[in-house]
Amino acid sequence: MADSIEIRLLYTLNELKPAVELQRVYWGEDVESVIPAHMLFSLANYGGHVLAAMDGDKMVGVLVGFLGTSMDEPERPAMANLQLVSKRMVILPEYRNRGLAYRLKVAQREMAIKQGVRLVTWTFDPLLAPNAHLNIRKLGAICQEFRENYYGTESSGGLATMGYSDRLFVEWWVTNRRVKERIEGNRGNLELIRFLEGGAVILNPTGVSQQWPTPCVTPLAPASAVVLVEIPTNFPALMDADARLAEQWRVHIRGMFRLLIGSYMVTDFVRETYEGRDRCFYVLTYRSPQFDPGLN
């Protein structure tokens, strides 16, 4: 049972060594992809953290973070740009979909609050629906930035797939009221119909070909305060089944976020049955000049 799994901090070199092996489950043997034990030791003992999910003596999940500063305004004092950078999370395949990723992130939030840090940041591939569901819907994070090929185009290191490494940048303002309400379960999740009834428009409704969703050929222009952007529910499976269609989706979503991010920001994520199909949508809200992500 997930409730029997303990989330705890790691500090010593010996207890950090299994975290190296756990990373290899996802990242393989590529030396560029695995954080070695001595680096984890330094992170854990000098302001960062290594959080482990333990099933008895067995490490089944790990989350690594460190203190950093934003370089958007490097002339400002470091403390003014302070953030906790969430670098790596890996969970054993047989322990996934049991809420461990959420529990690890909640423990990370508690670490940030204890350190007096309001902002936790990380990146994720915008075509990975489970990541979007966790980051945006469950944790209450937002995204105001999108970068194309952020990690380059080389497949080594596992950061680029099919020659692309596009990323959304997550901002998790951990003391924000909206985040607190999501974590404590006091903020009800809006269903898709509520967004549509409120005037939101699906900019890129999908078609279907050979059971797979196909990207919209001519997306609508954004003309409302809230817009919806659809992505496949299982992009990795789509890649395995139809690499050409997967690349079409990659180019399509890159174009959608290139168009929207800046004027809009990602504020929610919805997955449910709509028009007889399992579908998922990013919810993007028009950015008010007065919007303060740390307060709203």
C-alpha positions in Angstrom: 0.0 0.0 0.0 1.2 3.5 -0.8 0.4 4.6 2.8 3.0 2.2 4.1 5.7 3.9 2.1 7.8 6.4 4.0 9.1 9.7 2.5 12.3 10.8 4.1 15.5 12.8 3.6 18.8 11.2 2.7 22.1 12.6 3.9 24.9 10.0 4.1 26.9 8.8 1.2 26.0 5.1 1.8 22.2 5.8 1.8 22.5 7.9 -1.3 24.1 5.2 -3.4 20.8 3.4 -4.1 19.5 6.7 -5.4 22.1 6.4 -8.2 20.9 2.9 -9.1 17.3 4.1 -9.1 18.1 6.9 -11.6 19.5 4.2 -14.0 16.0 2.6 -14.2 14.9 5.6 -16.2 18.1 7.2 -17.6 20.1 4.0 -18.3 23.9 4.0 -18.1 24.5 7.4 -19.8 27.0 9.2 -17.6 25.5 12.5 -18.6 22.1 11.6 -17.2 22.8 10.1 -13.7 23.7 12.3 -10.8 26.6 10.5 -8.9 26.5 9.8 -5.2 29.1 12.4 -4.3 27.1 15.1 -6.0 23.9 14.0 -4.3 25.9 14.1 -1.0 26.9 17.7 -1.6 23.4 18.8 -2.6 21.8 17.1 0.4 24.2 18.6 2.9 24.5 22.2 1.5 21.0 23.6 1.1 19.5 21.1 -1.4 17.7 17.9 -0.7 17.4 14.3 -1.7 13.9 12.9 -0.8 13.4 9.2 -1.0 10.3 7.0 -1.0 11.1 3.9 1.0 9.1 0.7 1.0 10.8 -0.8 4.0 14.5 -1.0 3.1 13.8 -0.6 -0.6 14.1 2.8 -2.3 11.3 3.0 -4.8 11.4 6.7 -5.6 13.7 9.7 -5.3 13.4 13.5 -5.8 16.4 15.8 -6.0 16.4 19.6 -5.6 18.9 22.4 -5.0 18.8 26.1 -4.2 19.4 28.4 -7.1 18.7 31.8 -8.5 17.0 33.1 -11.6 19.4 34.6 -14.2 16.7 36.6 -15.9 17.8 39.7 -13.9 21.4 38.8 -12.8 22.1 42.3 -11.6 19.6 41.8 -8.7 20.9 40.4 -5.4 20.8 36.6 -5.3 18.3 36.5 -2.5 15.8 38.4 -4.6 15.9 35.7 -7.3 16.1 32.7 -4.9 14.3 29.6 -5.9 14.4 25.9 -5.3 15.2 24.0 -8.5 13.6 20.6 -8.7 16.1 18.6 -10.8 15.3 15.0 -10.9 12.4 12.6 -9.9 12.4 8.9 -10.6 9.9 6.2 -9.4 10.2 2.5 -10.1 7.8 1.4 -12.8 5.9 -1.0 -10.6 5.3 1.8 -8.0 4.0 4.4 -10.5 0.4 5.6 -10.4 0.2 5.1 -6.7 0.5 8.8 -5.7 4.2 8.7 -4.8 5.2 11.5 -7.2 2.6 13.7 -5.6 3.8 12.8 -2.0 7.4 13.5 -3.0 6.4 16.9 -4.4 4.4 17.8 -1.3 7.4 16.9 0.9 9.5 19.2 -1.4 7.0 22.0 -0.8 7.4 21.6 2.9 11.2 21.8 2.5 10.9 25.0 0.5 8.6 26.6 3.1 10.9 25.7 6.0 13.8 27.4 4.1 11.7 30.5 3.4 11.7 29.9 -0.4 8.5 30.8 -2.2 9.2 29.5 -5.6 10.0 25.9 -6.8 10.8 25.5 -10.5 11.4 22.7 -13.0 10.7 21.9 -16.7 8.7 19.3 -18.5 7.8 18.1 -22.0 4.4 19.7 -22.9 3.3 16.6 -24.7 3.4 14.4 -21.6 -0.1 14.5 -20.2 0.6 12.7 -16.9 3.3 15.3 -16.1 0.9 18.1 -16.9 -1.8 16.6 -14.8 0.5 16.4 -11.8 2.3 19.7 -12.2 -0.6 21.9 -13.2 -3.9 20.4 -11.9 -2.8 18.5 -8.7 0.0 20.8 -7.5 -1.5 24.1 -8.7 1.6 25.3 -10.6 1.5 27.6 -13.6 3.7 28.0 -16.7 4.5 31.4 -18.2 7.5 30.4 -20.3 8.1 27.9 -23.2 11.4 27.2 -24.9 12.2 25.3 -28.0 14.9 22.7 -27.8 15.9 23.9 -24.3 18.4 21.0 -23.9 19.5 20.8 -27.5 18.7 18.1 -30.1 21.1 15.3 -29.3 19.5 12.1 -28.1 22.3 11.2 -25.7 21.4 12.0 -22.1 17.7 11.2 -22.7 16.7 14.8 -22.8 15.7 15.0 -26.4 13.2 12.7 -28.2 13.1 12.5 -31.9 15.5 15.4 -32.1 13.4 17.8 -29.9 13.6 19.0 -26.3 10.9 21.6 -26.1 9.9 22.4 -22.5 7.4 24.3 -20.5 8.8 26.0 -17.4 6.9 25.3 -14.2 6.5 27.9 -11.5 5.2 26.4 -8.2 4.6 29.3 -5.8 4.4 27.1 -2.7 2.8 29.7 -0.3 0.3 30.9 -2.9 -3.4 30.5 -1.8 -4.3 28.6 -5.0 -1.5 26.0 -4.3 -2.5 25.7 -0.6 -6.1 25.1 -1.6 -5.1 22.4 -4.1 -2.8 20.6 -1.7 -5.3 20.7 1.2 -8.2 19.7 -1.1 -10.2 22.9 -0.6 -10.2 24.0 -4.2 -12.6 22.1 -6.4 -11.4 21.1 -9.9 -13.4 22.6 -12.7 -14.7 20.2 -15.3 -14.3 20.9 -19.0 -17.9 21.8 -19.5 -17.5 24.6 -16.9 -14.6 26.2 -18.9 -16.6 25.9 -22.1 -19.8 27.4 -20.6 -17.6 30.2 -19.3 -16.6 31.1 -22.8 -13.3 29.1 -23.2 -12.6 27.9 -26.7 -10.8 24.8 -27.8 -8.3 26.2 -30.3 -7.1 22.9 -31.8 -9.8 20.2 -31.6 -8.4 16.9 -32.6 -9.5 14.4 -35.3 -8.9 10.7 -35.2 -6.9 8.4 -37.5 -6.2 4.7 -36.8 -7.4 5.3 -33.2 -4.8 8.0 -32.6 -5.7 11.7 -32.2 -4.5 13.9 -35.1 -3.5 17.6 -34.7 -5.8 20.3 -36.0 -4.7 21.6 -39.4 -6.0 25.1 -38.9 -6.2 26.1 -35.2 -8.5 28.9 -34.2 -7.1 32.3 -33.3 -7.2 33.1 -29.6 -10.1 35.5 -29.0 -11.2 34.9 -25.4 -9.7 35.3 -21.9 -9.4 31.6 -21.5 -8.4 29.1 -24.2 -7.9 25.4 -24.4 -5.1 23.5 -26.1 -5.5 19.8 -26.7 -2.7 17.2 -26.6 -2.7 13.4 -26.9 -3.4 11.4 -23.7 -0.5 9.0 -24.3 2.2 10.6 -26.5 4.9 7.9 -25.7 2.6 5.2 -27.0 1.8 7.4 -30.1 5.5 7.8 -30.8 5.9 4.0 -30.7 3.0 3.4 -33.0 3.4 6.2 -35.5 6.6 8.3 -35.5 5.4 10.5 -38.3 2.2 11.5 -36.5 4.2 12.0 -33.3 6.5 14.5 -35.1 3.4 16.3 -36.5 2.2 16.7 -33.0 5.5 18.0 -31.8 5.6 20.7 -34.5 1.9 21.5 -33.9 2.2 22.0 -30.1 5.4 24.0 -30.6 3.5 26.3 -32.8 0.6 26.6 -30.4 2.8 27.5 -27.4 5.0 29.8 -29.6 1.7 31.7 -30.4 0.2 31.8 -27.0 2.9 31.9 -24.3 3.6 35.5 -23.5 0.0 36.7 -23.9 -1.4 33.7 -22.1 -0.1 31.4 -19.3 -1.0 27.8 -18.4 -3.2 27.8 -15.3 -4.9 24.4 -15.4 -5.1 21.0 -17.1 -8.2 18.9 -17.7 -8.5 15.2 -18.7 -11.9 13.6 -19.2 -14.3 12.0 -21.7 -15.5 14.6 -24.2 -17.5 13.8 -27.4 -17.1 10.1 -26.6 -13.3 10.1 -26.4 -10.7 10.3 -23.6 -9.1 13.7 -24.2 -6.9 16.3 -22.4 -6.5 20.0 -22.6 -4.2 22.7 -21.2 -6.1 25.7 -19.9 -4.5 29.0 -20.7 -5.5 32.3 -19.2 -4.8 35.8 -20.6 -2.0 37.4 -18.6 -3.1 40.6 -16.9 -0.3 43.2 -16.4 -1.2 43.3 -12.7 -0.9 39.5 -12.2 1.5 38.5 -9.5 2.1 34.7 -9.5 3.3 34.8 -5.9 0.1 36.2 -4.6 -2.7 35.1 -7.0 
